[in-house]
Amino acid sequence: MILGAHVSIAGGVSNAPLYGKEAGCDSIQIFTKNQMQWKTPPLTDDEVLRFRENIRLTNIVPAVVHSSYLVNAASPDKGIYERSITALAVELERAEKLCIPMVVFHPGAHKGNGEGYALKRIAEGIKKIFKISKSENTKLILETTAGEGTTMGYTFEHFARIFDTLGETKRLGICIDTCHIFAAGYDLRGEDSYKKIFDEVEYLIGIDSVKLFHLNDSKCEMGSRMDRHAEIGSGKIGLKAFSLFVNDERFRNIPGILEIPGDITGYRRNLNILRSLINSGTDK
């Protein structure tokens, strides 16, 4: 697994690889703008060139852009829905300029309109995104969720239904967030249950659809439906599960991104923990 973290863009997107290097990352995830605003300032050519140069200098793998938290591709509100589709289409273009191969987003919440409505809405939105975006190669990655409220993506069946509706999934994938799926009721803590989860993934959407991991422990119990991230090994999931992930040969070339509370020092500490688990004798 190519280990890294979600890093700051303070002072400009081009600084992100430098923060990643300081944190001990091999890969990074970033926002390309303020994640709590719809407004999208343009990426200047100079900023793009400096980002690419800093990627080259640090040998960081530019794994993924995380979309705005405002995006809701399942929203029944026409205005929010259309803004979400436009925002994701533009984010694909911004990622492509930066030579970042993926944009990850939370599928969204149906706000009481039902899961069938939401899954159809998301699939229709993805079709629109690829139709209006000028990007040609960047992949769109749907993230698993804890299932809080009416959010979608808390079961792998949700993704199977979206993919089946779309048919063409060459530029699609999923991100498995360990905290989220644990909170949604998937038990990661033992070899048998771990195997069962990925047997289900293979059956429903294919293991090749997994393009990204968010590696986070959970402050809350399994099945709590509460999205509360914790440092690796300090939560309810525990180290055994993360050992299974980082030693799984199927995911050797897939980014595993930390999204834990804290700062660069905390990221470095947690990356060291994850690396200590590789070939540690506690793997599968």
C-alpha positions in Angstrom: 0.0 0.0 0.0 1.2 3.5 -0.8 0.8 5.3 2.5 0.1 9.0 3.0 -2.3 11.5 4.5 -4.7 14.3 3.7 -2.4 17.4 3.9 -3.0 21.1 4.0 -2.9 23.5 1.1 -2.1 26.5 3.3 -0.2 29.1 1.2 -1.3 27.5 -2.0 -1.9 24.0 -3.5 1.7 23.9 -4.6 2.8 23.6 -0.9 0.9 20.4 -0.4 3.7 18.1 -1.5 6.1 19.8 0.9 3.7 19.3 3.8 3.4 15.7 2.7 7.1 15.2 2.6 7.4 16.7 6.1 4.8 14.3 7.4 6.6 11.3 5.9 4.0 10.6 3.2 4.5 8.6 0.1 1.2 9.9 -1.3 -1.2 12.7 -0.5 -4.8 13.7 -0.7 -5.8 17.4 -0.9 -8.6 19.9 -1.3 -8.0 22.2 -4.2 -10.0 25.0 -2.5 -12.0 25.8 0.6 -14.0 22.6 1.3 -16.9 24.5 2.9 -17.5 26.9 0.1 -19.0 26.6 -3.4 -16.8 29.3 -4.7 -13.9 27.9 -6.8 -11.0 30.3 -7.4 -9.1 29.4 -10.6 -5.8 27.5 -10.4 -3.2 29.7 -12.0 -0.7 28.2 -14.4 2.1 29.2 -12.1 0.5 27.4 -9.2 0.0 24.3 -11.3 3.6 24.3 -12.4 4.9 24.8 -8.9 2.7 21.9 -7.7 4.0 19.6 -10.4 7.6 20.7 -9.6 7.2 20.0 -5.9 5.7 16.6 -6.6 8.9 15.9 -8.7 11.2 17.1 -6.0 9.6 15.2 -3.2 8.8 12.0 -5.1 5.3 12.2 -3.6 2.6 10.3 -5.5 -0.3 12.7 -6.1 -3.1 10.3 -5.4 -6.4 12.1 -4.9 -8.4 15.3 -4.6 -11.2 15.3 -2.0 -14.3 17.2 -3.2 -16.1 19.8 -1.2 -18.1 18.7 1.8 -21.1 20.6 0.4 -21.5 18.2 -2.5 -24.7 16.1 -2.4 -25.3 14.1 -5.6 -28.4 12.5 -4.0 -30.1 15.8 -3.1 -33.7 16.3 -3.9 -33.1 20.1 -3.9 -32.6 21.0 -7.6 -30.2 23.9 -6.8 -27.9 21.9 -4.5 -28.0 18.9 -6.9 -27.0 21.0 -9.9 -24.3 22.8 -8.0 -23.0 19.5 -6.8 -22.8 18.1 -10.3 -21.1 21.2 -11.6 -18.6 21.3 -8.7 -17.6 17.7 -9.3 -17.2 18.2 -13.0 -14.9 21.2 -12.3 -13.0 19.3 -9.7 -12.2 16.6 -12.3 -10.7 19.3 -14.5 -8.7 20.8 -11.7 -7.3 17.4 -10.7 -6.3 16.7 -14.3 -4.4 20.0 -14.5 -2.5 19.0 -11.4 -1.9 15.5 -12.8 -3.8 14.0 -9.9 -5.6 10.8 -11.2 -8.6 10.7 -8.8 -11.4 12.8 -7.2 -13.2 11.3 -4.3 -16.6 12.3 -3.0 -19.3 11.3 -0.6 -22.3 10.0 -2.5 -24.8 12.2 -0.7 -28.0 12.0 1.4 -31.6 11.6 0.1 -33.1 13.8 2.9 -36.1 11.5 3.3 -36.8 10.6 -0.4 -35.7 7.0 0.0 -32.7 5.0 -1.1 -34.0 3.9 -4.5 -34.5 7.6 -5.4 -31.0 8.5 -4.1 -29.2 5.7 -6.0 -30.9 6.6 -9.3 -30.2 10.3 -8.6 -26.4 9.6 -8.0 -26.1 7.5 -11.1 -27.8 10.2 -13.3 -25.5 12.8 -11.7 -22.4 10.8 -12.6 -23.5 10.6 -16.2 -23.9 14.4 -16.3 -20.6 15.0 -14.6 -18.6 13.1 -17.3 -20.7 14.7 -20.0 -20.0 18.3 -19.0 -16.5 18.0 -17.6 -13.6 18.8 -19.9 -11.4 16.2 -18.1 -10.5 13.1 -20.1 -8.8 10.7 -17.7 -9.4 11.6 -14.1 -11.4 9.0 -12.2 -14.4 9.7 -10.0 -14.2 7.8 -6.7 -17.3 7.2 -4.5 -16.5 6.9 -0.8 -18.0 4.5 1.6 -19.9 6.1 4.5 -20.9 5.4 8.1 -24.6 5.7 7.2 -25.4 8.7 9.4 -28.8 10.1 8.8 -29.9 9.5 5.2 -26.4 9.2 3.7 -25.9 6.6 1.0 -22.8 4.4 0.5 -22.9 2.5 3.8 -23.3 -0.9 2.0 -21.4 -2.2 -1.0 -24.8 -3.1 -2.5 -25.3 0.7 -2.9 -22.3 0.9 -5.2 -23.2 -2.2 -7.1 -26.6 -0.7 -7.9 -25.0 2.6 -9.0 -22.5 0.8 -11.2 -25.1 -1.5 -12.7 -27.2 1.5 -13.6 -24.3 3.2 -15.3 -22.9 0.2 -17.1 -19.7 1.9 -18.1 -17.4 2.2 -15.0 -14.0 2.6 -16.6 -13.6 6.0 -14.9 -15.3 5.0 -11.6 -14.1 3.4 -8.5 -14.7 3.3 -4.7 -12.8 4.4 -1.7 -13.0 2.2 1.4 -12.8 4.3 4.6 -12.0 1.9 7.4 -13.8 4.0 10.1 -16.8 4.4 7.9 -17.4 0.8 7.1 -16.7 -0.3 10.6 -19.3 2.2 11.9 -21.7 0.9 9.2 -21.4 -2.6 10.6 -18.6 -4.3 8.8 -16.2 -6.1 11.2 -12.6 -5.6 10.1 -11.0 -7.0 13.2 -10.4 -10.7 12.3 -9.0 -12.6 9.4 -12.3 -14.4 8.7 -14.5 -11.3 8.8 -11.9 -9.4 6.7 -12.0 -12.1 4.1 -15.8 -12.1 4.1 -15.9 -8.3 3.5 -13.6 -8.5 0.4 -15.4 -11.6 -0.9 -18.5 -9.5 -0.9 -16.7 -6.6 -2.6 -15.4 -9.0 -5.3 -18.9 -10.5 -5.8 -20.8 -7.2 -6.0 -18.4 -4.8 -7.8 -15.1 -6.5 -8.3 -12.0 -6.0 -6.3 -10.5 -3.9 -9.1 -13.1 -1.2 -8.4 -11.3 -0.5 -5.1 -8.9 2.4 -6.0 -8.3 4.1 -2.7 -8.4 3.6 1.1 -8.9 6.0 3.9 -7.1 4.5 6.9 -8.8 5.7 10.1 -9.5 4.0 13.4 -13.0 4.6 15.0 -13.9 6.3 18.2 -17.2 4.6 18.1 -18.4 1.0 18.3 -19.0 -1.2 15.2 -22.5 -0.5 13.8 -22.8 2.8 15.6 -23.4 4.7 12.3 -21.2 7.5 13.8 -18.3 8.9 11.7 -15.7 9.7 14.4 -12.1 9.2 13.3 -9.3 8.1 15.7 -5.6 7.5 15.4 -4.4 4.1 14.2 -4.7 1.5 17.0 -6.2 3.9 19.5 -9.9 3.2 18.6 -12.4 0.4 18.5 -10.9 -1.2 15.3 -7.4 -1.9 16.6 -4.1 -2.7 15.0 -4.9 -6.2 13.8 -7.2 -4.9 11.1 -4.7 -2.4 9.8 -2.1 -5.1 9.6 -4.5 -7.1 7.4 -4.9 -4.1 5.1 -1.2 -3.1 4.7 -0.1 -6.7 4.1 -2.8 -7.5 1.5 -0.9 -8.0 -1.8 -4.0 -7.0 -3.8 -3.6 -3.5 -2.5 0.1 -3.1 -2.8 -0.1 -0.3 -5.4 -3.2 1.4 -4.0 -3.0 4.6 -1.9 -3.9 4.4 1.8 -4.6 7.9 3.1 -4.8 8.9 6.8 -7.6 11.3 7.7 -7.0 11.4 11.5 -7.3 14.3 13.9 -4.0 16.1 14.5 -1.1 17.7 12.7 2.0 16.8 10.7 3.6 15.2 13.8 0.5 13.0 14.3 0.5 11.9 10.7 4.2 11.0 10.9 3.5 9.0 14.1 0.6 7.1 12.5 2.4 6.4 9.3 5.2 4.9 11.3 2.7 2.7 13.1 1.2 1.5 9.8 4.7 0.8 8.3 5.7 -1.1 11.5 2.8 -3.5 10.7 4.1 -4.5 7.3 5.5 -8.0 7.4 5.3 -7.8 11.1 4.2 -11.4 11.6 0.6 -10.3 12.4 -0.5 -10.2 8.8 -2.7 -12.7 7.0 
